[in-house]
Each structure stands twice: as structure tokens, then as C-alpha cells.
Amino acid sequence: MSFLKTGSMRPLLLFSGLLALALAGFAWSLASGSLDVGWRGLMDALFTDDAGLHARVILELRWPRAAAAFVTGALLALAGALMQVLLRNPLADPYVLGISGGAATGALLTLLLGLGGLWLHGAAFSGALLSMLIVFGLAHGRGSWTINRLLLTGIVIAAGWGAVIGFLLAISPEQNLRGMLFWLMGDLAYSGTPLAGLVVLLAGLLIALAMGRMLNILAHGELAAATLGVPVAAVRRLIYVLASLLTAAAVTMAGSIGFVGLVVPHMLRLVGVRDHRLLLPAAALLGGSLLLIADTLARTLLAPRQLPVGILTALVGVPVFLLLLYRSRELHGRAG
Amino acid sequence: MALLEISGLDVHIGSADVCQRLELQVNAGERWAILGRNGAGKTTLLHTLAGLRRPDSGTLRLDGAALDALPRRRIAQQVGVLLQDHLDAFPASVMETVLIGRHPYLGALQWEGPDDYARARAALHAVGLDGLEDRNVATLSGGERRRLGIATLLTQDPALWLLDEPTNHLDVHQQIRILDLLQARSQAQHKTLLLVMHDLNLALRYCDRFLLLFGEGKTAQGSAEEVLTRATLERLYGHPMHTLDGPRGPVWLPG
């Protein structure tokens, strides 16, 4: 990995690598499952008018799930990168401000009431938005909005949601618990069509890219950003709303899948991608690919049993991240 | 017309007054030192002049326009600020950091062009950081980081420079080198400098106008002959002061 040694990544190399990873992930995901279609079957299904069993399994079952996994991972990684800049804290992830707690509470309530499908998604999204508004309102309050105040408000609200979730789990009948636990750990089995998520992702990516240079400057502090002409208060609000909506869209599709939003931006920073105009689209691609690979493993590793993908993201992500972290020590003294 | 026109300015921190009804005209090409003891409000005043903080009352006019009516971006094209400390939350290279000085001149989707890179390289050269373009800012020494902050300001290239303790972390040679550089810019390009300084002798060597903050809202301003007397300085710092004859005139020593 010679680019690690130079400390700065060439954009063309970076994005062709990430695109290749995404394509490989899709190919593997579409070809894998209990029905063995093989590479031949995959090619036939994708590029001919064949309407046989293989084609239907791939196009009607695996493609929506693979697309949902990719979109969810991309949403989480993008939201994570934005939250880290907003809170100027490398430990921030999309859930740090309690958005997933609100979504989980909404989702668990519908499961407890025996409702499903659209109700679940609607309730999860409403819960996420409610949480976002509560944190925003309380953190804003009277007086200035400091990073610590926002972070503390979010963490306390998240703890509150945690208590509500515990309560809902405690009073739920046994047969509901398994579904609830899967939702809490993150699961793509019931994600539905990723179209809405894709729209949110693309819109969010465009807005974030237009703010890219300001994000670079905000990393040097809000006062410094203001002296360089950044309208700090407005940009901060926009980042908050944007990151929250991205997270809400992801949580609505797949529950709280951890790890992706936290480490994907750091993986890229460790290999020398630091400019947010490159980092944000790269994070979306890498996050999407990582979650797609993890979800394929989750479907196939213990087949026919399916695991919640949230377990797999950590199992894949932890060694990859540690490897990068270890290698980056060699770069000490160089940008990276 | 003065570059910066301050009239009736009231600034306070908590219950302490920094200045009351301050009248000050800063003309293009002047070099001002802001002097005062710790907590007198030098930094707060500097932030107010940069439009980062609203004054309690009074008006600030930049090149004739009311400062609080100007968009931040317009202010940033005319006023540059060196803050007391630098913050780098995420890894960034020296080149990436010095380039942020071009932000006020670039459109939202515009990338830095060859001209911006040329300015950035020239600025790094001017502060003696050439060759460090690819270094992570987190690995710089305090003095190198300070010079990088000054280089960022050089790429911003404003008309009015507000510098909060610019010689912080700099060794003796670098202090003189950086202040020589700022003085040369001021003389050659008519740049206006306002420096918060703790080193009285450096202030005397490089500045022609002085603003003294005594605390409790009292201020004094003028040339060295007018305001830098022993009695005034002893009142300013609350400490006995002596002078020696140095090669460039009087040298002040704390008693």
C-alpha cells in the first residue's frame, strides 16, 4: 500500500478503488445466498431478459436488500463524518445525540402493538425526528449553543431513550423480544425499498459537498472559521439537521447498526483522505461497501440462520480499523 | 477616511469594563500595539474589532461601512485575525491548513487554483516553513504552528491585521523575523496592524501608535512619547518600571 507512505491520496486512485470495492461487494452479495446461482447465473440475470427462478431471486430478493445495505451504510458513514465535525470530536458517531434511541422507541412501540411494515418505518422516523427536535430545542435554549452543551444534551436524551427502551423490552411478551432485539442490534431483513433512503442520501451528499471547504475550516474551531468568513451559526445548524436526517433515514431502514458511522471516516483519515470535499463522498462509498459486505456475511455465514448485521459490521470493521491504526504509527510525523 | 473608525465603544466582560466611550481612528498603514495587564480585556477588544463579538454600545466602521451590517465573508476579505491559540481537531497537512486563508475569495464549489497554491507556498516561504507542506499540523512544534497561523493570514492577505500575541511560542530569532516581516508588509503594502503585545520593548520597536487598557474602562492612546511614560506604565501594569539606554532607544525593565 504505497499510498500510505506518501500520506496523501490521489483522488482518482481513491475513488476508482472505492468504486471497484462497491461493485465487487454488489456482485458478491447478489451471487451469494441459499440458492446457488453462480457467477454465470448472476450475469444472465443482470444482462439478459431471462425471467427464470435465478433472475427472480436476484432481482426481487437480493437486489433490494443489497441496495438497502449499501444506502444504509453510506447514510451512516456520511452522518458520522458530519457529526464528528459538528462536535469537533473524533469519537462522535451518528447515534451520539440520541437519534437512534428515539427511532428505536418508535419502532419498539409499533412492535409491541403488533403493527408492522409501514407503521414500523413511520414510527421509527417520527421517533428520530422527535429526538432531534428535543435535543436541538434544549441545547439551543437560552444563550449560546456550545459543543459541550449539545453533546451533553444529546447524551442525556440518549440515556433517557435507553430507559424507555428497557421499559418496553421489560413489558413486552416473549414472542416479540426476538424481533425487538434484532431491531436494536441493526438488521436489514425488513428494510423495505431503499428508494427514500437513496433520495435522502443523494440530497444530503450534495448539500454536504457544497459545505465541504467550510467543514475543513470548522475543524480548526468556530472562532477561526468565523474570522475566515464562515457563517458559523447557520452552518452548524445545517450540519446538525443534515446529519440528523441522514441518521434518521438509516435507522428507519435498518435499526441501530453501530460502528460504520464511527470508523469509516477515520479509516479514510488514516490513509490520508483529509479534505472533506473528498472525505464525504469517499465515506459514503466505503460505508456502503462495508455494510454491504457485512450484510452478505450476515446472511450467509450461518445460513440458513441470519444474523443481525450490526454484529458483523463490528466483526469486519474492528480488525480492519486496528490494522490501519497500527500501520499509521509508521506514518508518525507525516500527514495522515 | 480612517480604515477602522471606532466611536462611543463600550465593551465589558461580566461586570468588568474593558473600555467606555472609546474613540479611536485607525488609519491605513498604522501599526498599533494594544497593551494592558492580564484580564484587562485586550483579546475581547480585539474580537470586538473583528466583528466576532457585539459591542455593548457604540459603532465600528470598516472603510466607512458599519461593521455589523457587513456579511462575514466581506469582513474576512478585509480583516484577518490571528487568534491566541490554534485548534486542529482532525488531521490536516500544513499546505491544507495554509490554504484555508483563501476561503473568503473562493465560491462554494470552487477549488483552490494555481494562484491560491502559489500564494500559499509564498506565505510558507515567508515564515520559513518551506519543505513542510506535507507535514501533519499535529506534529508541528508550538512555534512552527504559530508561524503556520501567520502564513495562513498572509494567504488571506487582508488590509487590517488583528494579531493576538503574535510572538507566542516564538524564539527570539523568530520573534524578530516575524515582526520584521509584518512591518515590511505594513510599510510596502500599506497594511494596518493591531497587535496585542506583552513585550513592551518589541511593541516599542515595531509599533508607532499605542492603546493602553488600564482596566475598569480607562484607556489611553497616542504615540510612544505621549503615552509610554514611566508613571503611565507603572499604573498600566501595577509594577515598578525602569528604563535603560539601549541601542535603539529606551529599554523598559520591570523593577
Interface residues (C-beta under 8 A of the other chain):
Chain A: T6 G7 S8 Q84 V85 R88 N89 P90 L209 A210 M211 R213 M214 N216 I217 A219 H220 G221 L223 A224 A226 T227 L228 G229 V230 P231 R269 R274 D275 R277 H332 G333 R334 A335 G336
Chain B: H47 A50 L52 P71 R72 R73 R74 I75 A76 Q77 V79 G80 V81 L83 H86 L87 D88 A89 F90 P91 A92 S93 V94 E96 T97 I100 G101 H103 P104 L106 A108 L109 W111 D134 R135 N136 V137 T139 Q156
